Each structure stands twice: as structure tokens, then as C-alpha cells.
Amino acid sequence: MTGVVLLMRSLVEKDLKVRYKRSLLGFLWFLLKPLFSMAVYTIVFTRIIRFGGSIEHFSLFLLTGLLPWNFFSASLSSSARTLLDNQKLIRSVYFPRAALPVSAVIANSVHMILAMAVLEIVLLFAGHTPGPSLLLLPVAVLLLAVLTSGFAMMISVGNVYYRDVSQFLEVILLAWFYASPVIYPLGRGLIPERMEAIIRFNPVSGALEVFHSLMYYGTWPSAWAWASLAGWAAAVSIVGYLVFRRAEPSVVKEL
């Protein structure tokens, strides 16, 4: 068990060092990217389409959704090549190979946690007083990381057999973004009821609603949001691990 923990720590540290090698801004890019996106979406949805005008501090609402979404999408994108990029390590020594895609998720979670700490300070200055519900934020981060790890394990295996998976993932994530409550809230009459009912089945919808409630609204998340997040996290992580374990022997041969 200790060996696995040390391996995970080593992989995470390697990921962070390689990612920001010769980068002037380093970690700040994880915050700057959603800030740039926030600026674009704020202009589009408050000045052009005028969708966000009904939401107070729409830019901050956006940011509380963009940070967990960027963590989710960045983790899936980076985990897609983890097996391919570590072929020598996989062939030379035995270790739990699932640690490779999971380490990519953990590395991105470090960035998300730091970015959320900065966001919480901004929310305070904007007058969003945090409530006691904020104490549940670590639970929400953990459940989202578990959910993401399940998808990451499946995607990393699929990309070994078909390199198109990583390319197709970019298209899927673009559509997935607009089908998720990142730029709009649920239950406030801003989107058609029939469409909202479908969106609630989205695996990340519950997670995004939880983060919006905990950080932006300062309220206790609804029961359906927690049930959705916990249910999808358990189901996807179990399926992802089983798929990875079953495919692992043939994946090693394929590499």
C-alpha cells in the first residue's frame, strides 16, 4: 500500500513538473484559462444573447462552474495518453497501471483546489458570504475526482486500441460542456423544463449544481444533486476500474 502511495506521489509530481517546465506563469494558467473563458461568455451571454442578465454577478457564477468543468475536461484529455506516454515504465516494472490515469486526475485536482481558494477570496470581496455548507466542499471535490477517475481509466484504455479516442474526446467535451449546467443554473426557469429534465441525467450535472450551491449561493445543495454526484461517482468508478483491470493484460501486450 505504501509503495502505491509513493508511486502516485511520484507520478503526480512528475506531471506537475513536466506541465510547467519553462512556463513563466505556471499554475496561474489553470486560473487564467477559465478567467479568459469567463470574460468571453460574460460578454456573449450578457451583452449579445442577454442570457446571464438575470443572474447576479454572472461572471462569478460562471467561474464557479468553469473551475470544476475545466478540471473534469483537462483530466480526461491528459489521462487519454497516460498509458501510451509511459510505455517503457509499463514494460519494465509491474505496478498498478490504473495509477497512471488516476495520477493525471490527482494532478489536475491540485490545480482546481488552489484555483477555488483564490475564487473564494474573490467571492468574499463581491459580497458572497460563505455559509456552513462550504465545509462540504472537500467532499464534493473528492466525489468529482472519483467520478473523473472512472472515466479516465476507460478513456486511457480505449486510446491504446484506437488513437481516434483522444481526438473524438475533444468533440464530445465541446458538446458535453453545453449540455452541462456550467453557464446556466437548473431549476430557475431559464431553460425549457423538458430539456432540464434530460440535462439532470448528465453525469456531471449534479456535481456542477453542488459547486454552484456551495460556493456561489452559499446554500446546502439539493438532495438530487448530491444523489446524482455520489451515484454517478460510484457507478462510473467501479465500471472504469473493472474495464481497466479486464483490459490491462491485453493493453500491456498492445503497447
N, C-alpha and C positions, 0 to 999 in steps of 0.2 A: 504493500500500500504506500509506504514511504517513497519507494522508487518511482511509483506512478506520479505522486505529487511533485517530486523533484523534476521528473521528465516534463510534466505540464508547465512547471515554472520556467524551465529552460526554454521550452518552445515558445511560451508567451514572451519572454524577454527577447528571444531571437526575432520574433515577429515585430516587436516594437522597435528594436534597434535597426532592422533592415528597412522598415517602412519609412523611418525618419532620418535615414542616413543622408547627410549633406542637404538637409532641409532646414531652411532658416527659421521657419515658423513652427515646425514640429507638430506637437499635439494640437496647437491652435487651429490647424486645418480641420480637425473634427468639429470644431465650433464654428469656424468661418464658413464652411460649406453650407450648413443649414442657415446661417445668417444671410448668405447671398440668396439662397432659395427663398427664405422668408421675405426678403426685400422684393423679389420678383413676384411672388404670389400675393403679397400685400398690395402691390400696385395693380396687378391684374384683377384681383377679387374685390378691391375697394374703389378703384378708380375707373375700371373698364367694365367689368361684369357687375360690380357693386354687390357681390355676394356677402363679403365679410363686414359690410357696414353695420349689420345688426348685432355683431359680436364686439363687445368692449375689448379694447387692446387686442385687436385681431392678430397683430404681428406676434404677440406673446403667446396667444392661443396656438398659432401656427408652430412656434418654436417648441412648445411642449409636446407637439405631435411629431415634429420633424426629427427631434433627437432620438426617440426610440425607433422611429421608422428607419432613419439612416443607420442606426446600429444594426437593425434587422437586415436591411438590404446589403450593407457593407460586409456583414458577417457571412451571408450566403455567397456573395461574389468572391470574397477572399478564400472561403473554405472550398470552393469548387476545384481549385488546383492544388490543394494541400497534399494529396497523395502523389500526384504527378511531380510536384516540386521536391518531394522527399524520397525519390526512388532509391537512392543509394542507402539512405538510412533504413528504409524498409527492408532492403535486401540483405543488409549487413548484420542487423541485430533484431532479435524479437522483442517486441513491446506491444502494449495495447494500441493498435493503429488508430482506433477511434479517437485517441488523444490528439491526433493531428488536426482534424476539422474542429474538434471542440476547443483546442487551444486558440484557433483563429477567432472563435466566438468570445472567449475569455479576454483576448487582447482588445477586441472592439468594445467589450463591456467596460474595460478600464477607462477608455476614452469617454464613453457615454456617462459614466458616473461623474467624472471630472467636469464634463460639459454641463451636466444637470446641476452641479454645485454652483457653477457660475450663473446658470439660468435662475436658480432660486434667489440669488442675490439681486438679480435684475427684477424679478417679480416683486421682491420686497420693496424696492425703490419705486415700483409702479403702483404700490398700494395693495398688492395681493398678499394679505396676511395669511401665513400658513396655519392650517388647523391641525388638530391632533392626528388627523388621518395621514399626515405626511410621514408618520412613523412607520406606515406600511410600505413606504417606497422601496426599501431593500427587498421586501417580499415580491413586489411587482417586478423589480429588476431581475431577481433570481428566476421567477417563473418565465419571464420573457427569454432569458438566456437558455433555460431548459428547452423551451419551445423551439428556439432558433437552432440549438444544437441538434435536435432531431432532424430538422430539415437539412442542416449542414452535412450530417452523416450520409443521408440519402443522396444528396447532390454530389458529394465528393466521390462516391462510388459510381454514380451514373456517368460522371465526366471521364472516368477511366475508360469505360467502354465506348462512349460516344462523346467526342470532343465538342460536338454541337451543343451539349448541355449548357456549358458556360456562356455560349453566345445566345442561346434561346432564353437563358435566365434573365438577361438584360431586358428582353422584350416583355417577359412575364412580369418582372418587377415594375416596369413602367405602368402596365395595366393594373397591377395589384395596388399600386400607390393610389390611383384614383378610385379604386373600389374599397379603399380603407378610409376610416374617419380621421384623416390627418388634417385636412384643410376645412373640414366641416364637422360639426357635432351631430350626434344622433339624439333623437327624442325631443327636438326643438322645432320641428315643423319646417326645416329648411330644405329637406329633400322629400320626394313622394314616399308615402307610407309603405307601398309595395316594394319600392327599391330599398328602403331602410330595412325591411324585414329580411331581404336577401343578404344585405351587407352584414347583418348581425351574425350570419353564419361564417363570415370571413374569419380565419384562424387568428388574425392579429387585431380584429375589431375590438374585442374585449380588452386586450392589452392597452390599446390606444385610449379607450374610454377610461380605463383605470388611471393612466398617467395624466390625462386631462383633469380628472376629478381631484387627484392627489395634489397636483402642482398648480394648475391654473385656477380651478374653482375652490380648492381648499375644503372639499367636502368628502364624505365617505362614498366610494364608488358603489354603483348599484350592484345588486346581487347577481344579475345576469352577466355583468362584465367580469366579476370575479370567477363565476362558474365557467364562463367561456374561456378565460385565460387559463385557469387551472385544468380544465378538462382537455383543452387542446394541447397544453404543455405535456400532460401525462400521456395522452394518446400518441402524439407525434414523436415524443422522445422514445417511447417504448418501441413503436414501429420502426423508427430510424435506427435504433440500436440493433434490433433483430435483423433488419435488412443488411446492416453493415456486417454483423457477425456472420451471417449466412454467405455473404458475397466475399468476405475477406480472403479466404484461401484462393479463390479464382482471381481476385484482384491482384494479389501478390504475384501470381503466375503471369498475369497480363502485363504487369509492369516489367 
